[in-house]
């Protein structure tokens, strides 16, 4: 029985979303050798500059550094990438409209296009002030539930239900005649952390408020989770990591005694009608790029897909006017507002946003920082490298040595980062290890240096200092480091 599947459930978690060509024994041996952790920090490892293998692109010195197609994409498939990009940027309008291919927005929504949240395919940010838009941040909502049918097939599944009035997330915009659900407001409480050598870092703890509720009070047991839009690079490669390789790193009972107990999130796939390994979202709540894309259209823009065919998006039965509003569903689009082909093109685009090459990877200070990263224990969660599946018909992601610095598993990050809102198997204190590739280009692409799931950290050092729970020991080692070693650690992260 696979870890995380209840008794009587499927025997294993298969990569049903991928056209997998099984590895040979020789390939498996080569992969084990090349992905073994290094012990030599005097020079870079082989292929380390190419974070995404043959799909890696050179670094553009502009805000478009995350918007390039995989370097190994063919001319014909690059055309599909560009069409997908057009759909990613498309501004949707309310129905009915003369632009039948673009209507169906909302009626309640967070953004009019994918690009509005993932500006330049980079990282979103919380609202900077009461007058600033929260367009690249959303708030998930749910309430506890007594039971769930999924508990019978997924071990440790935590039953929840959408908030009865507001659904699965707060939509802070509405089309004409439909009030927004709420205004998202963030304020901060700050505290100081003193580092070795006398350096002081101020951490800001966000306080979320949902103001001007448009449809009445929230359920008294409502759980909320504020999240900024993540960067989009390398998603297809993360999708192509063998589930078996991810599960092999799981240690839910901390059998090796290192204090790290990563475990997989296991979620229900609406496409394949069975449990699958969760990969995407800050709590790994979706099993593939395709299902993540469909969910975002449904929840964020109010656009129906073949997977989520209702034209009213996330509106609940309580929001009767929203459900009764005209929609853009049409037989020309598979009885949805964006059909199968359109969704596949957006997913293809999302899967082929390329990871830029490393910078300064052979610099002595960066190599020293890499040694600090390893010796501090960061690699216990931020696994440096994997080799993707060999795939038929998907050459860009096929059999690539990649360096994403994530194990794709859930970890208890302590009370300081807890949102206290579970998702599938993930508890309110658990988060999927965030990939680190491209993190040093955040300022260049997104115009800010805000990190973590809700953008609370204003620097890489602040992000490190927020680590708790399983990461307590690693964080404390950083606090006690001499300043030159801490500076080298940050230089290493900036090179990724």
Secondary structure in CASP SS format (residue, H / E / C, confidence):
PFRMAT SS
TARGET T0000
AUTHOR 0000-0000-0000
METHOD secondary structure of the structure
MODEL  1
X C 1.00
X C 1.00
X C 1.00
X C 1.00
X E 1.00
X C 1.00
X C 1.00
X C 1.00
X C 1.00
X C 1.00
X C 1.00
X C 1.00
X C 1.00
X C 1.00
X C 1.00
X C 1.00
X C 1.00
X C 1.00
X C 1.00
X E 1.00
X E 1.00
X C 1.00
X C 1.00
X C 1.00
X H 1.00
X H 1.00
X H 1.00
X H 1.00
X H 1.00
X H 1.00
X H 1.00
X H 1.00
X H 1.00
X H 1.00
X C 1.00
X C 1.00
X C 1.00
X C 1.00
X C 1.00
X C 1.00
X C 1.00
X C 1.00
X C 1.00
X C 1.00
X C 1.00
X C 1.00
X C 1.00
X C 1.00
X C 1.00
X C 1.00
X C 1.00
X C 1.00
X H 1.00
X H 1.00
X H 1.00
X C 1.00
X E 1.00
X C 1.00
X C 1.00
X C 1.00
X C 1.00
X C 1.00
X C 1.00
X C 1.00
X C 1.00
X C 1.00
X C 1.00
X C 1.00
X E 1.00
X C 1.00
X C 1.00
X C 1.00
X C 1.00
X C 1.00
X H 1.00
X H 1.00
X H 1.00
X H 1.00
X H 1.00
X H 1.00
X H 1.00
X H 1.00
X H 1.00
X H 1.00
X H 1.00
X H 1.00
X H 1.00
X H 1.00
X H 1.00
X C 1.00
X C 1.00
X C 1.00
X E 1.00
X C 1.00
X C 1.00
X C 1.00
X C 1.00
X C 1.00
X C 1.00
X C 1.00
X C 1.00
X C 1.00
X E 1.00
X C 1.00
X C 1.00
X C 1.00
X C 1.00
X E 1.00
X E 1.00
X C 1.00
X C 1.00
X C 1.00
X C 1.00
X H 1.00
X H 1.00
X H 1.00
X H 1.00
X C 1.00
X H 1.00
X H 1.00
X H 1.00
X C 1.00
X C 1.00
X C 1.00
X C 1.00
X C 1.00
X C 1.00
X C 1.00
X C 1.00
X C 1.00
X C 1.00
X C 1.00
X C 1.00
X C 1.00
X C 1.00
X C 1.00
X E 1.00
X E 1.00
X E 1.00
X E 1.00
X E 1.00
X E 1.00
X E 1.00
X E 1.00
X C 1.00
X C 1.00
X C 1.00
X C 1.00
X H 1.00
X H 1.00
X H 1.00
X H 1.00
X C 1.00
X E 1.00
X C 1.00
X C 1.00
X C 1.00
X C 1.00
X C 1.00
X E 1.00
X E 1.00
X C 1.00
X E 1.00
X C 1.00
X C 1.00
X C 1.00
X E 1.00
X C 1.00
X E 1.00
X E 1.00
X C 1.00
X C 1.00
X E 1.00
X E 1.00
X C 1.00
X C 1.00
X C 1.00
X C 1.00
X C 1.00
X C 1.00
X C 1.00
X C 1.00
X E 1.00
X E 1.00
X E 1.00
X E 1.00
X E 1.00
X E 1.00
X E 1.00
X E 1.00
X E 1.00
X E 1.00
X E 1.00
X E 1.00
X C 1.00
X C 1.00
X C 1.00
X C 1.00
X C 1.00
X E 1.00
X E 1.00
X E 1.00
X E 1.00
X E 1.00
X E 1.00
X E 1.00
X E 1.00
X E 1.00
X E 1.00
X E 1.00
X E 1.00
X C 1.00
X C 1.00
X C 1.00
X C 1.00
X C 1.00
X C 1.00
X C 1.00
X C 1.00
X C 1.00
X C 1.00
X C 1.00
X E 1.00
X E 1.00
X E 1.00
X E 1.00
X E 1.00
X E 1.00
X C 1.00
X C 1.00
X C 1.00
X C 1.00
X C 1.00
X C 1.00
X H 1.00
X H 1.00
X H 1.00
X H 1.00
X H 1.00
X C 1.00
X E 1.00
X C 1.00
X H 1.00
X H 1.00
X H 1.00
X H 1.00
X H 1.00
X C 1.00
X C 1.00
X C 1.00
X C 1.00
X C 1.00
X C 1.00
X C 1.00
X C 1.00
X C 1.00
X C 1.00
X C 1.00
X C 1.00
X C 1.00
X C 1.00
X C 1.00
X E 1.00
X C 1.00
X C 1.00
X E 1.00
X E 1.00
X E 1.00
X E 1.00
X C 1.00
X C 1.00
X C 1.00
X C 1.00
X E 1.00
X E 1.00
X E 1.00
X E 1.00
X C 1.00
X C 1.00
X E 1.00
X C 1.00
X C 1.00
X C 1.00
X C 1.00
X C 1.00
X E 1.00
X C 1.00
X C 1.00
X H 1.00
X H 1.00
X H 1.00
X H 1.00
X H 1.00
X H 1.00
X H 1.00
X H 1.00
X H 1.00
X H 1.00
X H 1.00
X H 1.00
X H 1.00
X C 1.00
X C 1.00
X C 1.00
X C 1.00
X C 1.00
X C 1.00
X C 1.00
X C 1.00
X C 1.00
X C 1.00
X C 1.00
X C 1.00
X C 1.00
X C 1.00
X C 1.00
X C 1.00
X C 1.00
X C 1.00
X H 1.00
X H 1.00
X H 1.00
X H 1.00
X H 1.00
X C 1.00
X C 1.00
X C 1.00
X C 1.00
X C 1.00
X E 1.00
X H 1.00
X H 1.00
X H 1.00
X C 1.00
X C 1.00
X E 1.00
X C 1.00
X C 1.00
X C 1.00
X H 1.00
X H 1.00
X H 1.00
X H 1.00
X H 1.00
X H 1.00
X H 1.00
X H 1.00
X H 1.00
X H 1.00
X H 1.00
X H 1.00
X C 1.00
X E 1.00
X C 1.00
X C 1.00
X E 1.00
X C 1.00
X C 1.00
X C 1.00
X C 1.00
X C 1.00
X C 1.00
X C 1.00
X H 1.00
X H 1.00
X H 1.00
X H 1.00
X H 1.00
X H 1.00
X H 1.00
X H 1.00
X H 1.00
X H 1.00
X H 1.00
X H 1.00
X H 1.00
X C 1.00
X H 1.00
X H 1.00
X H 1.00
X C 1.00
X C 1.00
X C 1.00
X C 1.00
X C 1.00
X E 1.00
X E 1.00
X E 1.00
X C 1.00
X E 1.00
X E 1.00
X C 1.00
X C 1.00
X C 1.00
X C 1.00
X C 1.00
X C 1.00
X C 1.00
X C 1.00
X C 1.00
X E 1.00
X E 1.00
X C 1.00
X C 1.00
X C 1.00
X C 1.00
X C 1.00
X C 1.00
X C 1.00
X E 1.00
X E 1.00
X E 1.00
X C 1.00
X C 1.00
X C 1.00
X C 1.00
X C 1.00
X C 1.00
X C 1.00
X C 1.00
X C 1.00
X C 1.00
X E 1.00
X C 1.00
X C 1.00
X E 1.00
X C 1.00
X C 1.00
X C 1.00
X E 1.00
X E 1.00
X E 1.00
X C 1.00
X C 1.00
X C 1.00
X C 1.00
X C 1.00
X C 1.00
X H 1.00
X H 1.00
X H 1.00
X H 1.00
X H 1.00
X H 1.00
X H 1.00
X H 1.00
X C 1.00
X C 1.00
X C 1.00
X C 1.00
X E 1.00
X C 1.00
X C 1.00
X C 1.00
X C 1.00
X C 1.00
X E 1.00
X C 1.00
X C 1.00
X H 1.00
X H 1.00
X H 1.00
X H 1.00
X H 1.00
X H 1.00
X C 1.00
X C 1.00
X C 1.00
X H 1.00
X H 1.00
X H 1.00
X H 1.00
X H 1.00
X H 1.00
X H 1.00
X H 1.00
X H 1.00
X H 1.00
X H 1.00
X H 1.00
X C 1.00
X C 1.00
X H 1.00
X H 1.00
X H 1.00
X H 1.00
X H 1.00
X H 1.00
X H 1.00
X H 1.00
X H 1.00
X H 1.00
X H 1.00
X H 1.00
X H 1.00
X C 1.00
END
